[in-house]
Amino acid sequence: MKFLKPLSILSLVLLSFISCTSTRRVQLDLMRPADIHLDSRIERILLVDRSEPRQKTMGIIEGILTGESPHEDKAAVQQIISSMRNEIQSSPRFTVNSAARRIKGNSLSSAFPPQLTWATIRSLCREYNAQVVVSIEIFDSDFIITEGKRRVKKTVGSGDNKREIEVDEYYAEGVGNVKIGIRLYDNINQTIVDEQLLNNTNTWQAAADSKAGALAALISKSDATLELGRRVGRDYAFKIAPLPIQVARTYYRKSKKAPVLEKGTRLAEVGQWQEAIKTWKTGISIADNKRAGQLSYNVAVGYEVLGELDLAIEWAQKSYTQFGNKLARNYVSILEERKISEARLREQMR
């Protein structure tokens, strides 16, 4: 099993602020725990496309009703699986594989098909050396196009002849939607860990000086469906696998009334965070409340960068409670949530 780095859920929120004091930002490479807890023995995942219509005529009927090409849904499901696989491969916990063949199961209904038998799941796990099966069991898509004409302002000419006029502009708007049903079969415990019907929608727009031009510039239904599939695959990977993320922290850079702030920042900028922390601490006792709050805040950021979350929380609390730095109050919440997330991560990676 690959090893891990720490993670935070609320650290997905970028802590930034506007102040009369200059600021700097530092990037942190963290690990986000999965939303769905899997048995700690599970290390190998198999992705399966079970969206093939149970009867060939059903696929033909669906194509007539939706205007889809015969292989459009198949390509979109493969895009979901590919996106999911690419993300899960970044997890320090799991290895992942995808089945070479499709399995019958999809229908025109949004209801899930009957569950795969455990004999089938065991067979797939033996064939692909897996312990759980993530199965795409429902897939449906649509793409609705609206079009029209509007008056817009356009600048023409140059120099003294430059002026603004109103012209007709033709626009096209496409709203794409995918509906995807996913089941997660745990072969070790023979349980359905997850069963979700997911929806993802997005809007695309294009404009031109003619109706035909606007429609030609608009994304195609197949490309829109592939893009939505990529998003669903990526999002579901984050549900089931601990994955690396990058977040930013903002800290105070300098102040005319506290030169030690900038001195510590220079150390932090070259990665000498221990020395930066020591430097910032030396200025706290001689600074006014505002600058002492900023210095304490920076110390908290320094300890988080070093992975010392308890000390980071302690100094963020001090920045707020003793010196009234309001930003530190929010930072305390982020750090506490990160600590909870890391406990979840340790459990998942056990």
LOTOR-173009 format. One record per residue: residue in one letter; z, y, x of N, C-alpha, C in turn. Coordinates in steps of 0.02 Angstrom, whole numbers, padded with zeros to 5 digits, always signed. Layout:
BEGIN
AZYXZYXZYX ...
end
This chain:
BEGIN
M+00000-00060+00042+00000+00000+00000+00000+00062+00044 K-00043+00110+00026-00045+00172+00064+00018+00213+00050 F+00035+00259+00097+00097+00297+00088+00082+00363+00054 L+00132+00404+00042+00125+00462-00002+00156+00525+00026 K+00138+00580-00008+00168+00645+00004+00206+00665-00060 P+00248+00718-00057+00284+00739-00116+00238+00770-00168 L+00263+00774-00231+00223+00801-00286+00263+00845-00333 S+00230+00888-00368+00261+00927-00421+00213+00935-00478 I+00240+00932-00540+00199+00945-00599+00191+01019-00609 L+00248+01055-00613+00244+01126-00627+00218+01164-00567 S+00215+01133-00508+00185+01168-00453+00110+01172-00460 L+00082+01141-00513+00012+01154-00531+00004+01227-00551 V+00060+01258-00573+00058+01328-00590+00060+01369-00526 L+00013+01413-00518+00009+01453-00457+00059+01510-00460 L+00106+01510-00413+00157+01563-00412+00130+01622-00374 S+00110+01674-00410+00083+01734-00378+00112+01795-00412 F+00111+01851-00378+00140+01911-00408+00109+01973-00376 I+00118+02029-00412+00094+02093-00388+00155+02135-00370 S+00156+02164-00313+00215+02201-00291+00192+02257-00244 C+00236+02306-00238+00220+02360-00190+00224+02333-00119 T+00256+02276-00110+00261+02245-00044+00202+02198-00035 S+00170+02198+00024+00115+02153+00037+00138+02081+00034 T+00093+02037+00016+00110+01966+00010+00062+01922+00049 R+00083+01861+00060+00042+01809+00091+00047+01746+00047 R-00002+01702+00055-00002+01639+00018-00007+01581+00066 V+00028+01527+00049+00025+01465+00088+00004+01409+00041 Q-00041+01366+00065-00064+01309+00026-00021+01248+00042 L-00002+01212-00011+00038+01151-00003-00002+01091-00028 D-00006+01039+00013-00036+00976-00008+00018+00931-00037 L+00015+00919-00102+00067+00881-00137+00037+00819-00169 M+00080+00781-00202+00058+00722-00239+00084+00727-00310 R+00040+00720-00359+00059+00725-00429+00072+00655-00458 P+00129+00645-00491+00141+00578-00520+00097+00566-00580 A+00085+00503-00596+00045+00486-00654+00084+00500-00718 D+00047+00514-00772+00080+00525-00837+00103+00459-00867 I+00064+00406-00854+00079+00340-00883+00111+00296-00829 H+00168+00267-00844+00203+00226-00795+00177+00154-00799 L+00154+00128-00743+00132+00059-00738+00183+00019-00698 D+00187-00045-00713+00230-00091-00677+00222-00080-00601 S+00278-00075-00566+00276-00059-00494+00240-00112-00453 R+00230-00171-00481+00194-00224-00445+00118-00213-00446 I+00095-00170-00491+00023-00161-00500-00006-00118-00445 E-00058-00144-00412-00091-00107-00358-00167-00107-00365 R-00194-00152-00408-00267-00160-00411-00292-00151-00483 I-00339-00104-00492-00364-00085-00558-00438-00104-00563 L-00457-00129-00622-00527-00144-00637-00550-00100-00695 L-00607-00066-00687-00636-00024-00739-00693-00062-00773 V-00693-00063-00839-00741-00103-00877-00775-00060-00930 D-00841-00069-00938-00879-00038-00991-00885-00087-01049 R-00847-00074-01102-00851-00116-01162-00883-00078-01220 S-00928-00032-01204-00957+00011-01255-01024-00014-01281 E-01047-00071-01257-01112-00097-01281-01106-00117-01355 P-01152-00094-01397-01148-00112-01468-01147-00188-01478 R-01106-00209-01527-01100-00281-01539-01165-00312-01562 Q-01206-00271-01596-01271-00295-01618-01324-00245-01595 K-01381-00271-01573-01433-00227-01547-01456-00177-01599 T-01460-00199-01663-01484-00155-01716-01437-00095-01725 M-01372-00104-01712-01325-00049-01719-01341+00006-01669 G-01360-00013-01608-01378+00036-01558-01441+00073-01577 I-01488+00038-01608-01550+00071-01630-01535+00120-01686 I-01493+00099-01733-01475+00144-01789-01440+00206-01763 E-01393+00197-01716-01357+00254-01688-01404+00302-01654 G-01453+00276-01617-01501+00318-01583-01542+00359-01632 I-01560+00328-01689-01598+00364-01740-01556+00420-01771 L-01492+00405-01784-01448+00453-01817-01430+00511-01771 T-01422+00499-01707-01397+00551-01661-01452+00581-01617 G-01511+00550-01615-01564+00576-01572-01555+00559-01500 E-01514+00511-01484-01501+00492-01414-01554+00444-01389 S-01569+00450-01324-01614+00402-01293-01577+00335-01286 P-01614+00279-01282-01582+00213-01282-01528+00204-01228 H-01538+00235-01170-01491+00223-01114-01443+00282-01103 E-01443+00331-01148-01403+00390-01137-01329+00375-01138 D-01306+00337-01188-01235+00320-01192-01213+00278-01132 K-01255+00230-01113-01239+00187-01057-01229+00228-00994 A-01275+00276-00982-01270+00318-00923-01207+00361-00925 A-01190+00386-00984-01131+00428-00991-01067+00388-00977 V-01063+00326-01003-01004+00285-00990-00999+00268-00916 Q-01055+00254-00885-01054+00241-00813-01030+00302-00774 Q-01047+00361-00800-01023+00423-00769-00947+00429-00775 I-00920+00410-00833-00847+00410-00842-00814+00364-00792 I-00841+00303-00787-00812+00253-00742-00818+00276-00669 S-00876+00304-00651-00886+00327-00583-00837+00384-00566 S-00829+00431-00612-00783+00486-00600-00711+00462-00594 M-00692+00415-00639-00625+00387-00637-00613+00350-00571 R-00662+00312-00551-00655+00272-00490-00648+00317-00429 N-00689+00370-00426-00686+00416-00369-00617+00448-00363 E-00588+00466-00419-00522+00497-00417-00468+00447-00397 I-00469+00388-00428-00416+00338-00415-00418+00315-00342 Q-00477+00317-00312-00482+00298-00242-00442+00344-00197 S-00425+00404-00221-00385+00451-00182-00310+00437-00189 S-00292+00391-00233-00221+00377-00245-00193+00334-00188 P-00133+00349-00165-00102+00308-00114-00076+00242-00141 R-00076+00234-00207-00047+00173-00236-00099+00120-00252 F-00158+00139-00278-00203+00090-00307-00267+00080-00266 T-00295+00020-00272-00365+00009-00256-00400-00002-00323 V-00465+00012-00326-00500+00011-00390-00569-00019-00382 N-00590-00055-00433-00656-00085-00434-00685-00077-00504 S-00750-00086-00512-00780-00082-00579-00823-00144-00591 A-00821-00169-00652-00858-00230-00670-00933-00216-00670 A-00972-00264-00648-01044-00255-00643-01078-00259-00711 R-01049-00294-00758-01083-00304-00823-01047-00267-00879 R-01085-00252-00932-01056-00222-00993-01031-00277-01039 I-00983-00258-01081-00955-00305-01130-00966-00276-01199 K-00985-00318-01246-00997-00295-01314-00932-00274-01347 G-00936-00220-01388-00875-00199-01422-00883-00135-01461 N-00927-00089-01441-00933-00025-01474-00964-00032-01543 S-00949+00016-01587-00979+00017-01654-00991+00089-01675 L-01021+00098-01733-01032+00166-01758-00967+00197-01783 S-00916+00157-01789-00851+00181-01813-00811+00208-01754 S-00763+00253-01771-00718+00279-01719-00657+00235-01710 A-00655+00179-01747-00599+00133-01740-00610+00088-01680 F-00554+00070-01647-00559+00026-01590-00582-00044-01613 P-00622-00077-01572-00639-00147-01587-00578-00191-01576 P-00579-00254-01598-00522-00299-01584-00508-00301-01509 Q-00445-00310-01492-00426-00313-01421-00461-00372-01387 L-00476-00361-01323-00501-00417-01283-00446-00470-01279 T-00466-00532-01280-00416-00586-01276-00386-00587-01206 W-00326-00613-01201-00294-00617-01135-00329-00667-01091 A-00363-00715-01121-00403-00761-01081-00461-00723-01047 T-00491-00676-01084-00545-00635-01055-00517-00589-01001 I-00460-00559-01014-00429-00515-00964-00412-00554-00901 R-00383-00613-00909-00366-00654-00850-00429-00672-00810 S-00482-00688-00847-00545-00705-00813-00573-00647-00774 L-00572-00587-00803-00596-00527-00768-00553-00512-00707 C-00487-00520-00715-00442-00505-00659-00452-00555-00602 R-00464-00617-00619-00478-00667-00566-00543-00651-00531 E-00594-00635-00570-00660-00622-00541-00660-00562-00494 Y-00622-00510-00512-00624-00448-00474-00559-00435-00435 N-00514-00485-00433-00451-00478-00397-00413-00416-00420 A-00403-00412-00486-00369-00354-00515-00306-00376-00552 Q-00265-00327-00569-00203-00340-00607-00201-00305-00674 V-00240-00251-00681-00246-00217-00745-00320-00202-00757 V-00337-00196-00821-00406-00180-00840-00405-00115-00881 V-00443-00065-00860-00453-00005-00899-00522-00011-00931 S-00522-00015-00998-00583-00032-01034-00605+00027-01078 I-00669+00049-01069-00699+00100-01112-00726+00064-01173 E-00694+00073-01231-00710+00032-01290-00743+00070-01347 I-00741+00136-01344-00775+00178-01393-00810+00233-01356 F-00873+00245-01372-00907+00304-01345-00954+00332-01397 D-00948+00396-01410-00993+00431-01456-01001+00502-01432 S-01060+00530-01441-01073+00598-01417-01118+00635-01467 D-01112+00701-01467-01159+00742-01505-01169+00808-01469 F-01222+00842-01486-01240+00905-01454-01275+00948-01507 I-01242+01002-01527-01268+01045-01580-01292+01110-01549 I-01355+01128-01565-01386+01188-01537-01394+01241-01591 T-01372+01301-01576-01385+01359-01619-01424+01409-01577 E-01464+01450-01611-01506+01498-01575-01510+01563-01615 G-01530+01616-01583-01536+01679-01618-01564+01734-01573 K-01564+01795-01601-01589+01853-01565-01539+01909-01572 R-01531+01948-01519-01484+02003-01520-01511+02061-01479 R-01484+02120-01491-01503+02179-01452-01454+02187-01394 V-01482+02196-01334-01440+02205-01275-01466+02265-01236 K-01421+02293-01195-01440+02349-01153-01467+02325-01087 K-01521+02357-01063-01553+02337-01001-01570+02399-00961 T-01556+02397-00896-01572+02453-00852-01642+02445-00824 V-01683+02496-00830-01752+02493-00804-01763+02554-00759 G-01815+02549-00718-01832+02603-00673-01784+02608-00614 S-01795+02658-00573-01753+02668-00514-01750+02742-00497 G-01702+02760-00457-01695+02830-00436-01686+02876-00496 D-01723+02931-00496-01718+02980-00550-01744+02952-00616 N-01786+02900-00613-01815+02871-00673-01773+02814-00702 K-01717+02801-00671-01674+02746-00694-01643+02764-00761 R-01649+02718-00809-01621+02731-00875-01602+02665-00909 E-01565+02670-00962-01542+02612-00999-01575+02610-01067 I-01604+02552-01083-01638+02544-01147-01611+02483-01183 E-01626+02478-01247-01608+02418-01286-01669+02375-01296 V-01659+02309-01285-01714+02262-01293-01690+02201-01333 D-01737+02163-01359-01720+02100-01392-01707+02046-01340 E-01655+02007-01351-01639+01950-01308-01630+01889-01353 Y-01662+01834-01333-01654+01771-01370-01602+01728-01334 Y-01559+01697-01374-01507+01656-01345-01505+01588-01377 A-01479+01540-01340-01469+01472-01365-01399+01450-01344 E-01364+01418-01389-01296+01394-01374-01291+01321-01393 G-01266+01282-01346-01258+01210-01359-01185+01191-01356 V-01160+01157-01408-01091+01133-01410-01093+01057-01404 G-01067+01032-01348-01067+00960-01336-00998+00931-01349 N-00996+00870-01373-00933+00836-01386-00940+00762-01371 V-00890+00733-01339-00888+00661-01329-00822+00634-01357 K-00826+00575-01386-00768+00540-01412-00764+00474-01376 I-00709+00462-01341-00702+00404-01297-00637+00368-01311 G-00643+00303-01323-00584+00262-01334-00570+00219-01273 I-00509+00222-01247-00490+00186-01186-00429+00143-01200 R-00433+00081-01177-00375+00036-01179-00358+00015-01107 L-00293+00008-01095-00270-00014-01029-00231-00079-01039 Y-00259-00134-01012-00229-00200-01018-00191-00218-00954 D-00126-00232-00961-00085-00253-00905-00084-00330-00905 N-00120-00359-00857-00124-00432-00854-00060-00464-00829 I-00020-00428-00790+00042-00456-00764+00091-00469-00821 N+00099-00419-00864+00147-00424-00920+00113-00441-00986 Q+00046-00445-00986+00006-00459-01046+00026-00411-01103 T+00020-00347-01088+00034-00295-01137-00021-00242-01135 I-00031-00209-01192-00075-00151-01194-00032-00091-01176 V-00042-00065-01117+00000-00009-01093-00021+00057-01126 D-00086+00064-01138-00110+00127-01166-00171+00115-01209 E-00176+00153-01263-00235+00152-01307-00245+00223-01333 Q-00297+00256-01309-00307+00326-01326-00378+00339-01349 L-00385+00381-01400-00450+00405-01421-00455+00478-01398 L-00496+00490-01349-00500+00556-01317-00561+00594-01340 N-00553+00659-01348-00608+00704-01365-00614+00758-01312 N-00675+00774-01293-00687+00828-01247-00746+00869-01271 T-00738+00934-01274-00789+00979-01301-00801+01036-01253 N-00863+01058-01248-00879+01116-01208-00939+01152-01237 T-00945+01217-01223-01000+01257-01247-01041+01284-01189 W-01106+01279-01193-01152+01306-01143-01197+01359-01176 Q-01216+01409-01138-01259+01462-01164-01315+01478-01116 A-01370+01502-01144-01427+01524-01104-01462+01580-01141 A-01495+01625-01105-01530+01682-01135-01595+01695-01098 A-01644+01721-01134-01709+01736-01105-01744+01786-01150 D-01805+01807-01129-01842+01856-01170-01885+01823-01223 S-01878+01756-01230-01913+01721-01284-01870+01663-01308 K-01883+01641-01369-01846+01585-01397-01857+01522-01355 A-01919+01510-01336-01935+01450-01297-01901+01453-01228 G-01898+01513-01199-01866+01520-01134-01792+01506-01137 A-01759+01529-01190-01687+01518-01197-01673+01444-01206 L-01713+01410-01248-01702+01338-01259-01716+01299-01195 A-01767+01320-01157-01783+01285-01095-01728+01293-01043 A-01694+01351-01044-01642+01364-00995-01575+01331-01013 L-01568+01310-01076-01505+01280-01098-01499+01209-01070 I-01438+01190-01053-01425+01123-01028-01450+01071-01078 S-01474+01015-01055-01498+00962-01100-01438+00923-01128 K-01449+00888-01183-01396+00848-01213-01371+00795-01164 S-01418+00762-01130-01398+00708-01083-01356+00735-01026 D-01376+00793-00998-01337+00822-00943-01268+00846-00967 A-01267+00874-01028-01203+00896-01056-01156+00837-01066 T-01183+00782-01091-01143+00722-01103-01117+00693-01037 L-01158+00694-00986-01136+00670-00920-01080+00713-00892 E-01086+00778-00901-01034+00824-00877-00968+00812-00914 L-00971+00804-00979-00911+00791-01017-00880+00724-00997 G-00923+00675-00985-00899+00610-00962-00862+00615-00896 R-00889+00654-00850-00855+00664-00785-00785+00692-00794 R-00779+00740-00840-00714+00771-00852-00664+00721-00880 V-00686+00681-00928-00641+00632-00958-00619+00581-00906 G-00666+00558-00866-00649+00509-00814-00597+00537-00765 R-00608+00598-00745-00561+00629-00697-00492+00638-00730 D-00491+00663-00791-00427+00674-00825-00389+00609-00835 Y-00424+00556-00852-00389+00493-00865-00362+00463-00799 A-00397+00474-00745-00372+00450-00681-00304+00481-00666 F-00296+00546-00682-00232+00579-00671-00178+00553-00717 K-00196+00523-00773-00147+00495-00819-00116+00431-00790 I-00156+00392-00753-00132+00326-00733-00117+00319-00658 A-00138+00368-00618-00130+00359-00545-00098+00421-00513 P-00049+00411-00468-00025+00467-00428-00081+00492-00383 L-00095+00558-00385-00153+00584-00350-00135+00648-00312 P-00170+00661-00257-00156+00722-00218-00182+00784-00253 I-00144+00837-00247-00165+00902-00272-00148+00955-00220 Q-00175+01014-00229-00159+01070-00184-00135+01128-00226 V-00079+01158-00208-00052+01216-00243-00039+01271-00193 A-00026+01331-00219-00013+01388-00176+00054+01418-00191 R+00086+01445-00141+00147+01483-00148+00136+01552-00116 T+00161+01603-00149+00156+01671-00123+00223+01694-00098 Y+00224+01727-00041+00287+01753-00013+00276+01824+00013 Y+00331+01858+00023+00328+01928+00045+00308+01933+00118 R+00263+01981+00132+00237+01986+00200+00273+02038+00243 K+00282+02098+00216+00313+02150+00257+00344+02203+00214 S+00388+02243+00245+00419+02300+00212+00441+02349+00266 K+00428+02412+00255+00448+02462+00304+00524+02465+00313 K+00560+02448+00260+00633+02452+00263+00664+02387+00290 A+00623+02337+00301+00649+02274+00329+00596+02244+00376 P+00592+02270+00437+00541+02246+00485+00545+02171+00499 V+00604+02141+00490+00612+02071+00504+00570+02028+00456 L+00553+02057+00398+00511+02021+00351+00443+02005+00382 E+00413+02055+00413+00347+02044+00444+00353+01999+00506 K+00407+02006+00542+00416+01963+00602+00418+01889+00582 G+00454+01874+00529+00456+01804+00506+00390+01781+00479 T+00353+01827+00446+00288+01809+00419+00240+01789+00474 R+00241+01824+00530+00197+01806+00586+00210+01735+00610 L+00273+01716+00610+00291+01647+00630+00266+01597+00578 A+00273+01615+00514+00251+01570+00461+00175+01560+00463 E+00139+01613+00480+00066+01611+00481+00039+01563+00534 V+00078+01549+00584+00056+01501+00636+00093+01435+00629 G+00124+01424+00571+00154+01359+00557+00224+01349+00584 Q+00255+01402+00611+00323+01395+00638+00374+01414+00584 W+00378+01370+00533+00419+01386+00475+00494+01384+00489 Q+00516+01340+00532+00587+01339+00550+00608+01405+00581 E+00568+01430+00628+00583+01493+00661+00577+01551+00612 A+00529+01547+00565+00521+01600+00515+00583+01604+00471 I+00608+01546+00451+00668+01544+00409+00727+01576+00445 K+00737+01558+00509+00792+01586+00548+00785+01662+00553 T+00724+01685+00563+00711+01756+00569+00727+01793+00505 W+00702+01767+00449+00715+01800+00384+00790+01803+00369 K+00825+01749+00386+00898+01747+00372+00936+01802+00410 T+00913+01819+00470+00949+01868+00510+00949+01937+00478 G+00899+01951+00436+00893+02018+00407+00929+02026+00341 I+00953+01972+00311+00981+01976+00243+01045+02018+00241 S+01089+02008+00288+01154+02042+00286+01149+02117+00295 I+01095+02142+00326+01090+02214+00339+01039+02248+00294 A+01009+02210+00248+00958+02238+00204+00988+02261+00138 D+00953+02307+00103+00974+02324+00035+00958+02266-00011 N+00980+02271-00074+00973+02215-00121+00900+02194-00130 K+00855+02242-00136+00785+02224-00148+00757+02184-00090 R+00766+02209-00029+00739+02175+00030+00777+02110+00043 A+00842+02108+00029+00879+02046+00038+00853+01992-00010 G+00836+02013-00070+00806+01967-00118+00740+01940-00095 Q+00699+01984-00065+00634+01962-00039+00642+01914+00020 L+00689+01930+00064+00701+01886+00122+00727+01818+00099 S+00772+01817+00051+00798+01753+00025+00743+01714-00009 Y+00700+01749-00044+00643+01716-00078+00598+01682-00025 N+00584+01718+00029+00543+01689+00082+00575+01628+00113 V+00641+01630+00121+00677+01572+00148+00667+01512+00102 A+00671+01524+00036+00660+01470-00012+00591+01440-00005 V+00540+01483+00001+00471+01458+00010+00466+01418+00075 G+00498+01442+00127+00496+01406+00191+00525+01337+00185 Y+00581+01331+00150+00612+01265+00143+00568+01219+00100 E+00534+01247+00050+00489+01204+00010+00431+01179+00054 V+00404+01223+00095+00349+01202+00140+00372+01144+00184 L+00435+01147+00205+00463+01094+00249+00485+01032+00209 G+00481+01035+00143+00500+00978+00102+00574+00975+00086 E+00612+01028+00101+00684+01030+00089+00695+01062+00020 L+00686+01024-00033+00687+01053-00100+00756+01077-00121 D+00808+01041-00103+00876+01063-00122+00891+01131-00090 L+00874+01139-00027+00885+01203+00005+00840+01258-00024 A+00779+01240-00041+00733+01288-00072+00762+01313-00138 I+00789+01267-00179+00820+01287-00242+00880+01331-00230 E+00921+01312-00181+00981+01351-00165+00964+01423-00148 W+00913+01433-00106+00895+01500-00084+00857+01539-00138 A+00820+01505-00179+00787+01540-00235+00840+01563-00285 Q+00890+01522-00298+00945+01542-00342+00982+01603-00313 K+00993+01601-00248+01028+01656-00215+00987+01721-00220 S+00922+01715-00212+00879+01774-00217+00885+01807-00285 Y+00891+01766-00338+00897+01793-00405+00968+01815-00423 T+01016+01770-00412+01084+01783-00436+01120+01836-00395 Q+01109+01838-00329+01145+01886-00287+01107+01951-00278 F+01040+01948-00279+01001+02007-00262+00954+02030-00318 G+00952+01992-00373+00914+02015-00432+00839+02009-00427 N+00813+01966-00383+00740+01957-00378+00717+01915-00438 K+00682+01947-00485+00663+01914-00548+00612+01858-00537 L+00570+01865-00487+00520+01812-00473+00554+01747-00452 A+00611+01753-00421+00647+01694-00398+00671+01651-00456 R+00685+01682-00513+00708+01643-00571+00654+01593-00593 N+00592+01616-00596+00537+01571-00613+00525+01519-00559 Y+00535+01540-00497+00525+01494-00441+00576+01438-00443 V+00638+01453-00463+00689+01401-00469+00666+01348-00519 S+00637+01369-00575+00613+01321-00626+00558+01277-00598 I+00512+01307-00560+00458+01268-00530+00485+01217-00481 L+00533+01238-00440+00562+01192-00391+00601+01136-00424 E+00637+01151-00477+00674+01099-00512+00627+01048-00545 E+00573+01073-00573+00523+01027-00602+00490+00985-00548 R+00478+01015-00491+00448+00977-00436+00496+00921-00414 K+00561+00936-00412+00610+00885-00392+00610+00826-00442 I+00606+00842-00506+00602+00790-00557+00539+00748-00548 S+00484+00782-00535+00420+00747-00525+00422+00701-00464 E+00455+00723-00412+00458+00681-00352+00500+00619-00365 A+00550+00624-00408+00589+00565-00426+00545+00516-00464 R+00503+00542-00509+00456+00500-00545+00406+00468-00498 L+00384+00507-00450+00335+00482-00401+00364+00425-00360 R+00427+00432-00338+00459+00380-00299+00464+00315-00340 E+00479+00322-00404+00483+00264-00447+00415+00230-00454 Q+00362+00270-00462+00295+00243-00468+00270+00211-00404 M+00292+00236-00347+00268+00211-00284+00315+00158-00254 R+00365+00137-00292+00416+00091-00265+00384+00026-00244 
end
